[in-house]
Amino acid sequence: MSQEPNPQEQPEKIEAKFAPQSWKEKIGYSAQILKVITAAAWRYGSRLVGVVVLGTLVNIIFFIFLQNKIEHQLYQTGQATLIAVAMIVCFFVLFPFLYIVVAHKHALQSVVYYIANHFKTGIFEYFIEKSFEYAYKQPAIKAQLENNKVEDFLNLTLPEYLEKLEGMNGTLKRVFKRFTKNIDFLQIIKDAKETLGGEITLKNFENYISQKAAEQVPLPLVSRPSWAWVVVVMVFNILVFAAALILLSQ
């Protein structure tokens, strides 16, 4: 005797392995990202402004000290005038530019160092989260992910998003690019697919990618930033001042 199907029975619900974050998770994650971005912006801005302001003040002091000699030489002819003009250009054009360049370099290194020591795996998790946001804007890929089909997402969407990095914060995007410059990121994605196989979910995929990629970040990027170039420019600045003092006194 055949058993009648029970109308009360519901079809088995497919476990959503690639569901987007809940609003609570999004709020917590956004707060974490904001904290990192704020700290990175402070480190970048304070070092850039600090070095440039210090360098500018040094050159203003040097110019004030030499001002009478420079003004006197400007009314002369020949080599003396050229030296005076060269000093003005050095103090108000050349050295301010050099301080901006080395300050930017040091400030960016400071940001990379901070993220490498506080958010190294997090920046790759951030990439995965943003790539899923990007994928869910595409109806065909979204439908596949909702049905736990990831082939097109892994093979097409991720490489495409790696080129665009759409929606990523500008600072984190620059740091991410530096971290992945010497990493075969697509190979890590391929390895994740093969290693996780049928057990792949958003969470374990994210964890695998972030851990493996973080291990391959070049050592110089996680090393403490150096003040060497700032010191070099400062020493050069002092030497030029000393040379100007000698030349303009003749």
N, C-alpha and C positions, 0 to 999 in steps of 0.2 A: 504494500500500500504506500503510495507516494505521499510525501509530506508537503502540505501546502506552504508556500512561502509566506512568511510573516510580514505583513505590510508595515509593522512597527520597526522592522530592522532597517537600519541606515547603512548606506554603502560605506565601506571602510575609508576613512579620511587619510589622504596622503600626507605624510609628515613633511612639513615645509622645511627643507634643509637650507634654503637660501632666502628665508624671509628677511625683509628689511628690519632695522632696529625699531623697537617700540619707542613711543614718545619719551618715556622715562630714560631709556638708554640713550636716546639722542640728546636729551638735555645734559645728562652726565658727561657724555662724550664731548659735546660742544664746550662744556665748562673746562674740561681738560685741555682741549685744543686752544681755547682762549687763554688759559694760563700759560701754556707753552709759547704762544705767539707774543703775549705781553712781555714775558721774560726775555724772549729773543729780541724783541723790538727795543727794550730798555738796554740790553747789552750792546746792541748795534749802535743805537743812537748816542748812548753815553760815551762810548769809546771814540766814535767818529767825531762828535762835537768836542770832546775833551782834547783830543790830539790836535784838531784843527785850531781850536781857540788858543791852546798853549803855543802852537807854532806861530800863529798870528801875533800874539802878544810879544813873543821873542823878537820877531822881525820889526814890530813897531818900536820896541825898546832899542834895538840896534839902529834903526833909522833915526830916532830922536838923538841918540848918542853921536851919530855922524851927520846930522842935519846941516849944521853950519858948514862943515867941510864940503858936503855935497853941493849946497847952494853956492858956495864960493867957486867950486870947480865948474859949475854950469855956466858961469860967466867967462870962463877961460876958453881957449881954443885948443884944438888938437886932441891929444890922447887924454888929457885931464877931463874934458867934457864927456868923452866916450865912457870913461871909468865911472863918472858920476851917474850917467844915464843907465849904465849896466847895473849899478848898485840899486837904483830905484826899481828897475825891472826885476832884479833878483828878490828884493825884499817884498815887493807887492804883487808879483806875478808868478815867478818861477817857484819860489819856496812855498807860497800858499797852495799852488797846484800840487807840488810834491807831497805836502802834508795831507792833502785831501786823498791822494792816491794811496799812500801808505796807511792812512787812518781807515780808509774803506777796506783795504786788504786785511788789516788787523781786526777790525770790527766784524767782518764776515767770518774770519777764522774763529772769533770768539763765539759767534752764533752757532757755527758748525760744531764747535767743541761742546757747547752747552747741550745742544740737541743730541749729540753723540753720547753724552754721559747721562742724559735724563730722559731721552725720548727716541733712542736709536731703533728699538723694535717698533715703537709707537708710530714712527713716521711711515713705516711700511704698512702697518695696520691702517693708518690714515689713507694711504694710497688704495688699499683694497676696498675700504668703505666708500671712497669717492668713486672708484670704478664701478661698484655695485649701484650707486646712485645714478651714474651715467648709463648703466645697462638698463635700469628700470625706466628710463625715459624712452627706450626703444621697445615698442609693443611686442615685436616678435621675440626679442631676447627675454623680455620680462615674462612672457607666457611660458617660455622654455624653463626659466629658472623656477617659476611657480610650480612646474611639473617635475622639478629636480633634474632637468636636462641641462648639462653645462658645457657640452662640446663647443657650441658656437661662441659661448661666452669666453671660454678659455682660449680658443683658437683664433677668434676674430675680434671680439670686443676688447679684451685685455691688451693685445698688441696695439690696437687702434687708440685706446685710452692712454697707453704709455707714451704715445706720440703727442697727444693733445694735453693731458693733465688738466682737463677742463674742471673748473670749480674748485681747484685747490688754492689755498692761501698762497699769496705771492712769495712770502718768505720761506714757507715750508716747501713750496715747489722748487725754489732755487737750491735749497739744501738737499732735497730728494734727488735732484739732477746730479749734484756733486757726489752724493752717496752712490748713485747707480752708474756713474760715468765709467768706472772700471769693473762693473759687475754685469754678467750676462743674465739680466733679470728674466728674460723670456725662457732661458734654460731652467731657471729656478721654478718658474711656473710649470714648465713641462715635467720637471722632476716631481713637483707636488701632485700633479695629476696622476702620474704613474705610481707614486708611493702610496697615495691615499686611496686610489682606485674607487671602488663602489662605496667606500665609507666617507667620501668627501662631503663636507658640509662647509657652510660659510665660516664657522668658527675654527674648525681644524685646518681649513685651507689658509685662513688668515694667520693662524699661529705658525703654520709650517713656513709660509712665505716670509713672515717677519723675522723668524729665528734664523733661517738659512741666509737671508739677505744681510741681516745684521752681522753675521759671522764673517761676511766677505767685504765689509766696508774697509777700505784701505787704512792701515795704521796711522799714517800722518794726519788723517782727518779726525781721529779721536785723540790726538796728542794736544797738549796745552799750547795755545797760540803763543807765538814768539813776538817780542817787541824789537827784534833785531833791525828791521827795516826802518822803524820809527827812530831808533837810536842812530842809524847810519845817516838819515836825513838831517837829524839834529846836529850831529858832529860836522857834517858837510856845511850846514848853515853857519856854525860857529867859525869854521875855517874860512869861509867866504867873508864873514864879518872881519876876522883878523886880517885877511888880505886887503880888504877895503880900507881898514884903519891905517895900514902901512902905506898903501898906494896914495891915498888921499892926503896923507901927511907930508908927502914929498913936495 
